[in-house]
Amino acid sequence: MWIPGPDLNLPEDYRRKGAMFGDIGILYNLEGFSFLFNIFLSADDPINIGRVPDDFEPLDFSRLRHDVKKQNLFGRGDYLASSSVQKLDSVDSSYVQSSTSNACF
């Protein structure tokens, strides 16, 4: 985010709490995140007042949590890397020891 501080035009409660799960907004290239409203807070919550669409009904987070699936996508020994990274199954231990002994920490 290019502009990490809160927008001073936002409600004081939002500036105090910061970004929350359920925030809806627009992500701009240069300006950062422009908050619109939060889908889990009521229309009369100080953060949402005057910001939600007509007939807005907040989502019930407790019901949503039951629908979220928990999956293990990566197991032990798995890794995520760009195509330029190579995995070595065996490394000459003399190389590892000599290269780390000369390192500056």
Phi and psi in radians as a Rosetta constraint file:
Dihedral C 1 N 2 CA 2 C 2 CIRCULARHARMONIC -1.296 0.35
Dihedral N 2 CA 2 C 2 N 3 CIRCULARHARMONIC -0.608 0.35
Dihedral C 2 N 3 CA 3 C 3 CIRCULARHARMONIC -2.062 0.35
Dihedral N 3 CA 3 C 3 N 4 CIRCULARHARMONIC 1.675 0.35
Dihedral C 3 N 4 CA 4 C 4 CIRCULARHARMONIC -1.299 0.35
Dihedral N 4 CA 4 C 4 N 5 CIRCULARHARMONIC -0.367 0.35
Dihedral C 4 N 5 CA 5 C 5 CIRCULARHARMONIC -1.360 0.35
Dihedral N 5 CA 5 C 5 N 6 CIRCULARHARMONIC 2.790 0.35
Dihedral C 5 N 6 CA 6 C 6 CIRCULARHARMONIC -1.291 0.35
Dihedral N 6 CA 6 C 6 N 7 CIRCULARHARMONIC 2.609 0.35
Dihedral C 6 N 7 CA 7 C 7 CIRCULARHARMONIC -1.212 0.35
Dihedral N 7 CA 7 C 7 N 8 CIRCULARHARMONIC 2.156 0.35
Dihedral C 7 N 8 CA 8 C 8 CIRCULARHARMONIC -1.216 0.35
Dihedral N 8 CA 8 C 8 N 9 CIRCULARHARMONIC -0.165 0.35
Dihedral C 8 N 9 CA 9 C 9 CIRCULARHARMONIC -1.481 0.35
Dihedral N 9 CA 9 C 9 N 10 CIRCULARHARMONIC -0.148 0.35
Dihedral C 9 N 10 CA 10 C 10 CIRCULARHARMONIC -1.383 0.35
Dihedral N 10 CA 10 C 10 N 11 CIRCULARHARMONIC 2.764 0.35
Dihedral C 10 N 11 CA 11 C 11 CIRCULARHARMONIC -0.987 0.35
Dihedral N 11 CA 11 C 11 N 12 CIRCULARHARMONIC 2.566 0.35
Dihedral C 11 N 12 CA 12 C 12 CIRCULARHARMONIC -1.006 0.35
Dihedral N 12 CA 12 C 12 N 13 CIRCULARHARMONIC -0.689 0.35
Dihedral C 12 N 13 CA 13 C 13 CIRCULARHARMONIC -1.042 0.35
Dihedral N 13 CA 13 C 13 N 14 CIRCULARHARMONIC -0.706 0.35
Dihedral C 13 N 14 CA 14 C 14 CIRCULARHARMONIC -1.182 0.35
Dihedral N 14 CA 14 C 14 N 15 CIRCULARHARMONIC -0.746 0.35
Dihedral C 14 N 15 CA 15 C 15 CIRCULARHARMONIC -1.099 0.35
Dihedral N 15 CA 15 C 15 N 16 CIRCULARHARMONIC -0.626 0.35
Dihedral C 15 N 16 CA 16 C 16 CIRCULARHARMONIC -1.246 0.35
Dihedral N 16 CA 16 C 16 N 17 CIRCULARHARMONIC -0.756 0.35
Dihedral C 16 N 17 CA 17 C 17 CIRCULARHARMONIC -1.434 0.35
Dihedral N 17 CA 17 C 17 N 18 CIRCULARHARMONIC -0.578 0.35
Dihedral C 17 N 18 CA 18 C 18 CIRCULARHARMONIC 1.444 0.35
Dihedral N 18 CA 18 C 18 N 19 CIRCULARHARMONIC -3.023 0.35
Dihedral C 18 N 19 CA 19 C 19 CIRCULARHARMONIC -1.072 0.35
Dihedral N 19 CA 19 C 19 N 20 CIRCULARHARMONIC 2.449 0.35
Dihedral C 19 N 20 CA 20 C 20 CIRCULARHARMONIC -2.285 0.35
Dihedral N 20 CA 20 C 20 N 21 CIRCULARHARMONIC 2.797 0.35
Dihedral C 20 N 21 CA 21 C 21 CIRCULARHARMONIC -1.049 0.35
Dihedral N 21 CA 21 C 21 N 22 CIRCULARHARMONIC 2.251 0.35
Dihedral C 21 N 22 CA 22 C 22 CIRCULARHARMONIC 1.780 0.35
Dihedral N 22 CA 22 C 22 N 23 CIRCULARHARMONIC -0.052 0.35
Dihedral C 22 N 23 CA 23 C 23 CIRCULARHARMONIC -1.171 0.35
Dihedral N 23 CA 23 C 23 N 24 CIRCULARHARMONIC 2.355 0.35
Dihedral C 23 N 24 CA 24 C 24 CIRCULARHARMONIC -1.972 0.35
Dihedral N 24 CA 24 C 24 N 25 CIRCULARHARMONIC 2.380 0.35
Dihedral C 24 N 25 CA 25 C 25 CIRCULARHARMONIC -2.969 0.35
Dihedral N 25 CA 25 C 25 N 26 CIRCULARHARMONIC -2.937 0.35
Dihedral C 25 N 26 CA 26 C 26 CIRCULARHARMONIC -2.070 0.35
Dihedral N 26 CA 26 C 26 N 27 CIRCULARHARMONIC 2.314 0.35
Dihedral C 26 N 27 CA 27 C 27 CIRCULARHARMONIC -1.768 0.35
Dihedral N 27 CA 27 C 27 N 28 CIRCULARHARMONIC 1.981 0.35
Dihedral C 27 N 28 CA 28 C 28 CIRCULARHARMONIC -1.729 0.35
Dihedral N 28 CA 28 C 28 N 29 CIRCULARHARMONIC 2.661 0.35
Dihedral C 28 N 29 CA 29 C 29 CIRCULARHARMONIC -1.001 0.35
Dihedral N 29 CA 29 C 29 N 30 CIRCULARHARMONIC -0.884 0.35
Dihedral C 29 N 30 CA 30 C 30 CIRCULARHARMONIC -1.800 0.35
Dihedral N 30 CA 30 C 30 N 31 CIRCULARHARMONIC -0.485 0.35
Dihedral C 30 N 31 CA 31 C 31 CIRCULARHARMONIC -1.567 0.35
Dihedral N 31 CA 31 C 31 N 32 CIRCULARHARMONIC -0.275 0.35
Dihedral C 31 N 32 CA 32 C 32 CIRCULARHARMONIC 1.609 0.35
Dihedral N 32 CA 32 C 32 N 33 CIRCULARHARMONIC -2.587 0.35
Dihedral C 32 N 33 CA 33 C 33 CIRCULARHARMONIC -1.651 0.35
Dihedral N 33 CA 33 C 33 N 34 CIRCULARHARMONIC 2.197 0.35
Dihedral C 33 N 34 CA 34 C 34 CIRCULARHARMONIC -1.846 0.35
Dihedral N 34 CA 34 C 34 N 35 CIRCULARHARMONIC 1.827 0.35
Dihedral C 34 N 35 CA 35 C 35 CIRCULARHARMONIC -1.175 0.35
Dihedral N 35 CA 35 C 35 N 36 CIRCULARHARMONIC 2.372 0.35
Dihedral C 35 N 36 CA 36 C 36 CIRCULARHARMONIC -1.884 0.35
Dihedral N 36 CA 36 C 36 N 37 CIRCULARHARMONIC -1.042 0.35
Dihedral C 36 N 37 CA 37 C 37 CIRCULARHARMONIC -2.872 0.35
Dihedral N 37 CA 37 C 37 N 38 CIRCULARHARMONIC 3.047 0.35
Dihedral C 37 N 38 CA 38 C 38 CIRCULARHARMONIC -2.010 0.35
Dihedral N 38 CA 38 C 38 N 39 CIRCULARHARMONIC 2.262 0.35
Dihedral C 38 N 39 CA 39 C 39 CIRCULARHARMONIC -1.295 0.35
Dihedral N 39 CA 39 C 39 N 40 CIRCULARHARMONIC -0.236 0.35
Dihedral C 39 N 40 CA 40 C 40 CIRCULARHARMONIC -1.745 0.35
Dihedral N 40 CA 40 C 40 N 41 CIRCULARHARMONIC -0.165 0.35
Dihedral C 40 N 41 CA 41 C 41 CIRCULARHARMONIC -1.715 0.35
Dihedral N 41 CA 41 C 41 N 42 CIRCULARHARMONIC 2.632 0.35
Dihedral C 41 N 42 CA 42 C 42 CIRCULARHARMONIC -1.203 0.35
Dihedral N 42 CA 42 C 42 N 43 CIRCULARHARMONIC 2.846 0.35
Dihedral C 42 N 43 CA 43 C 43 CIRCULARHARMONIC -1.119 0.35
Dihedral N 43 CA 43 C 43 N 44 CIRCULARHARMONIC -0.480 0.35
Dihedral C 43 N 44 CA 44 C 44 CIRCULARHARMONIC -1.655 0.35
Dihedral N 44 CA 44 C 44 N 45 CIRCULARHARMONIC 0.115 0.35
Dihedral C 44 N 45 CA 45 C 45 CIRCULARHARMONIC -1.148 0.35
Dihedral N 45 CA 45 C 45 N 46 CIRCULARHARMONIC 2.453 0.35
Dihedral C 45 N 46 CA 46 C 46 CIRCULARHARMONIC -0.922 0.35
Dihedral N 46 CA 46 C 46 N 47 CIRCULARHARMONIC -0.487 0.35
Dihedral C 46 N 47 CA 47 C 47 CIRCULARHARMONIC -1.323 0.35
Dihedral N 47 CA 47 C 47 N 48 CIRCULARHARMONIC -0.558 0.35
Dihedral C 47 N 48 CA 48 C 48 CIRCULARHARMONIC -1.718 0.35
Dihedral N 48 CA 48 C 48 N 49 CIRCULARHARMONIC -0.227 0.35
Dihedral C 48 N 49 CA 49 C 49 CIRCULARHARMONIC -0.947 0.35
Dihedral N 49 CA 49 C 49 N 50 CIRCULARHARMONIC 2.188 0.35
Dihedral C 49 N 50 CA 50 C 50 CIRCULARHARMONIC 1.292 0.35
Dihedral N 50 CA 50 C 50 N 51 CIRCULARHARMONIC 0.162 0.35
Dihedral C 50 N 51 CA 51 C 51 CIRCULARHARMONIC -2.043 0.35
Dihedral N 51 CA 51 C 51 N 52 CIRCULARHARMONIC -0.260 0.35
Dihedral C 51 N 52 CA 52 C 52 CIRCULARHARMONIC -1.650 0.35
Dihedral N 52 CA 52 C 52 N 53 CIRCULARHARMONIC 2.747 0.35
Dihedral C 52 N 53 CA 53 C 53 CIRCULARHARMONIC -1.153 0.35
Dihedral N 53 CA 53 C 53 N 54 CIRCULARHARMONIC 2.798 0.35
Dihedral C 53 N 54 CA 54 C 54 CIRCULARHARMONIC -1.019 0.35
Dihedral N 54 CA 54 C 54 N 55 CIRCULARHARMONIC 2.558 0.35
Dihedral C 54 N 55 CA 55 C 55 CIRCULARHARMONIC 1.055 0.35
Dihedral N 55 CA 55 C 55 N 56 CIRCULARHARMONIC 0.475 0.35
Dihedral C 55 N 56 CA 56 C 56 CIRCULARHARMONIC -1.166 0.35
Dihedral N 56 CA 56 C 56 N 57 CIRCULARHARMONIC 2.340 0.35
Dihedral C 56 N 57 CA 57 C 57 CIRCULARHARMONIC -2.231 0.35
Dihedral N 57 CA 57 C 57 N 58 CIRCULARHARMONIC 2.177 0.35
Dihedral C 57 N 58 CA 58 C 58 CIRCULARHARMONIC -1.184 0.35
Dihedral N 58 CA 58 C 58 N 59 CIRCULARHARMONIC 2.656 0.35
Dihedral C 58 N 59 CA 59 C 59 CIRCULARHARMONIC -1.336 0.35
Dihedral N 59 CA 59 C 59 N 60 CIRCULARHARMONIC 2.507 0.35
Dihedral C 59 N 60 CA 60 C 60 CIRCULARHARMONIC -1.528 0.35
Dihedral N 60 CA 60 C 60 N 61 CIRCULARHARMONIC 1.825 0.35
Dihedral C 60 N 61 CA 61 C 61 CIRCULARHARMONIC -1.050 0.35
Dihedral N 61 CA 61 C 61 N 62 CIRCULARHARMONIC -0.601 0.35
Dihedral C 61 N 62 CA 62 C 62 CIRCULARHARMONIC -1.120 0.35
Dihedral N 62 CA 62 C 62 N 63 CIRCULARHARMONIC -0.593 0.35
Dihedral C 62 N 63 CA 63 C 63 CIRCULARHARMONIC -1.318 0.35
Dihedral N 63 CA 63 C 63 N 64 CIRCULARHARMONIC -0.612 0.35
Dihedral C 63 N 64 CA 64 C 64 CIRCULARHARMONIC -1.146 0.35
Dihedral N 64 CA 64 C 64 N 65 CIRCULARHARMONIC -0.672 0.35
Dihedral C 64 N 65 CA 65 C 65 CIRCULARHARMONIC -1.037 0.35
Dihedral N 65 CA 65 C 65 N 66 CIRCULARHARMONIC -0.536 0.35
Dihedral C 65 N 66 CA 66 C 66 CIRCULARHARMONIC -1.259 0.35
Dihedral N 66 CA 66 C 66 N 67 CIRCULARHARMONIC -0.424 0.35
Dihedral C 66 N 67 CA 67 C 67 CIRCULARHARMONIC -1.518 0.35
Dihedral N 67 CA 67 C 67 N 68 CIRCULARHARMONIC -0.220 0.35
Dihedral C 67 N 68 CA 68 C 68 CIRCULARHARMONIC -1.366 0.35
Dihedral N 68 CA 68 C 68 N 69 CIRCULARHARMONIC 2.204 0.35
Dihedral C 68 N 69 CA 69 C 69 CIRCULARHARMONIC -1.559 0.35
Dihedral N 69 CA 69 C 69 N 70 CIRCULARHARMONIC 2.448 0.35
Dihedral C 69 N 70 CA 70 C 70 CIRCULARHARMONIC -1.824 0.35
Dihedral N 70 CA 70 C 70 N 71 CIRCULARHARMONIC 2.104 0.35
Dihedral C 70 N 71 CA 71 C 71 CIRCULARHARMONIC -2.306 0.35
Dihedral N 71 CA 71 C 71 N 72 CIRCULARHARMONIC 2.520 0.35
Dihedral C 71 N 72 CA 72 C 72 CIRCULARHARMONIC -1.658 0.35
Dihedral N 72 CA 72 C 72 N 73 CIRCULARHARMONIC 1.885 0.35
Dihedral C 72 N 73 CA 73 C 73 CIRCULARHARMONIC -1.504 0.35
Dihedral N 73 CA 73 C 73 N 74 CIRCULARHARMONIC -0.471 0.35
Dihedral C 73 N 74 CA 74 C 74 CIRCULARHARMONIC -2.171 0.35
Dihedral N 74 CA 74 C 74 N 75 CIRCULARHARMONIC 2.386 0.35
Dihedral C 74 N 75 CA 75 C 75 CIRCULARHARMONIC -1.871 0.35
Dihedral N 75 CA 75 C 75 N 76 CIRCULARHARMONIC -3.085 0.35
Dihedral C 75 N 76 CA 76 C 76 CIRCULARHARMONIC -1.047 0.35
Dihedral N 76 CA 76 C 76 N 77 CIRCULARHARMONIC 2.284 0.35
Dihedral C 76 N 77 CA 77 C 77 CIRCULARHARMONIC 1.547 0.35
Dihedral N 77 CA 77 C 77 N 78 CIRCULARHARMONIC -0.177 0.35
Dihedral C 77 N 78 CA 78 C 78 CIRCULARHARMONIC -1.355 0.35
Dihedral N 78 CA 78 C 78 N 79 CIRCULARHARMONIC 2.722 0.35
Dihedral C 78 N 79 CA 79 C 79 CIRCULARHARMONIC -2.630 0.35
Dihedral N 79 CA 79 C 79 N 80 CIRCULARHARMONIC 2.832 0.35
Dihedral C 79 N 80 CA 80 C 80 CIRCULARHARMONIC -2.170 0.35
Dihedral N 80 CA 80 C 80 N 81 CIRCULARHARMONIC 2.124 0.35
Dihedral C 80 N 81 CA 81 C 81 CIRCULARHARMONIC -2.655 0.35
Dihedral N 81 CA 81 C 81 N 82 CIRCULARHARMONIC 2.862 0.35
Dihedral C 81 N 82 CA 82 C 82 CIRCULARHARMONIC -1.250 0.35
Dihedral N 82 CA 82 C 82 N 83 CIRCULARHARMONIC 2.904 0.35
Dihedral C 82 N 83 CA 83 C 83 CIRCULARHARMONIC -1.160 0.35
Dihedral N 83 CA 83 C 83 N 84 CIRCULARHARMONIC -0.304 0.35
Dihedral C 83 N 84 CA 84 C 84 CIRCULARHARMONIC -1.411 0.35
Dihedral N 84 CA 84 C 84 N 85 CIRCULARHARMONIC -0.220 0.35
Dihedral C 84 N 85 CA 85 C 85 CIRCULARHARMONIC -1.491 0.35
Dihedral N 85 CA 85 C 85 N 86 CIRCULARHARMONIC 2.351 0.35
Dihedral C 85 N 86 CA 86 C 86 CIRCULARHARMONIC -1.999 0.35
Dihedral N 86 CA 86 C 86 N 87 CIRCULARHARMONIC 2.437 0.35
Dihedral C 86 N 87 CA 87 C 87 CIRCULARHARMONIC -1.688 0.35
Dihedral N 87 CA 87 C 87 N 88 CIRCULARHARMONIC 2.258 0.35
Dihedral C 87 N 88 CA 88 C 88 CIRCULARHARMONIC -1.842 0.35
Dihedral N 88 CA 88 C 88 N 89 CIRCULARHARMONIC 2.181 0.35
Dihedral C 88 N 89 CA 89 C 89 CIRCULARHARMONIC -1.362 0.35
Dihedral N 89 CA 89 C 89 N 90 CIRCULARHARMONIC -0.549 0.35
Dihedral C 89 N 90 CA 90 C 90 CIRCULARHARMONIC -2.355 0.35
Dihedral N 90 CA 90 C 90 N 91 CIRCULARHARMONIC 2.424 0.35
Dihedral C 90 N 91 CA 91 C 91 CIRCULARHARMONIC -2.214 0.35
Dihedral N 91 CA 91 C 91 N 92 CIRCULARHARMONIC 2.394 0.35
Dihedral C 91 N 92 CA 92 C 92 CIRCULARHARMONIC -1.116 0.35
Dihedral N 92 CA 92 C 92 N 93 CIRCULARHARMONIC 1.981 0.35
Dihedral C 92 N 93 CA 93 C 93 CIRCULARHARMONIC -1.092 0.35
Dihedral N 93 CA 93 C 93 N 94 CIRCULARHARMONIC -0.504 0.35
Dihedral C 93 N 94 CA 94 C 94 CIRCULARHARMONIC -1.152 0.35
Dihedral N 94 CA 94 C 94 N 95 CIRCULARHARMONIC -0.589 0.35
Dihedral C 94 N 95 CA 95 C 95 CIRCULARHARMONIC -1.185 0.35
Dihedral N 95 CA 95 C 95 N 96 CIRCULARHARMONIC -0.766 0.35
Dihedral C 95 N 96 CA 96 C 96 CIRCULARHARMONIC -1.112 0.35
Dihedral N 96 CA 96 C 96 N 97 CIRCULARHARMONIC -0.788 0.35
Dihedral C 96 N 97 CA 97 C 97 CIRCULARHARMONIC -1.145 0.35
Dihedral N 97 CA 97 C 97 N 98 CIRCULARHARMONIC -0.758 0.35
Dihedral C 97 N 98 CA 98 C 98 CIRCULARHARMONIC -1.233 0.35
Dihedral N 98 CA 98 C 98 N 99 CIRCULARHARMONIC -0.611 0.35
Dihedral C 98 N 99 CA 99 C 99 CIRCULARHARMONIC -1.302 0.35
Dihedral N 99 CA 99 C 99 N 100 CIRCULARHARMONIC -0.568 0.35
Dihedral C 99 N 100 CA 100 C 100 CIRCULARHARMONIC -1.408 0.35
Dihedral N 100 CA 100 C 100 N 101 CIRCULARHARMONIC -0.458 0.35
Dihedral C 100 N 101 CA 101 C 101 CIRCULARHARMONIC -1.251 0.35
Dihedral N 101 CA 101 C 101 N 102 CIRCULARHARMONIC -0.382 0.35
Dihedral C 101 N 102 CA 102 C 102 CIRCULARHARMONIC -1.651 0.35
Dihedral N 102 CA 102 C 102 N 103 CIRCULARHARMONIC -0.033 0.35
Dihedral C 102 N 103 CA 103 C 103 CIRCULARHARMONIC -1.340 0.35
Dihedral N 103 CA 103 C 103 N 104 CIRCULARHARMONIC 2.581 0.35
Dihedral C 103 N 104 CA 104 C 104 CIRCULARHARMONIC -1.762 0.35
Dihedral N 104 CA 104 C 104 N 105 CIRCULARHARMONIC 2.209 0.35
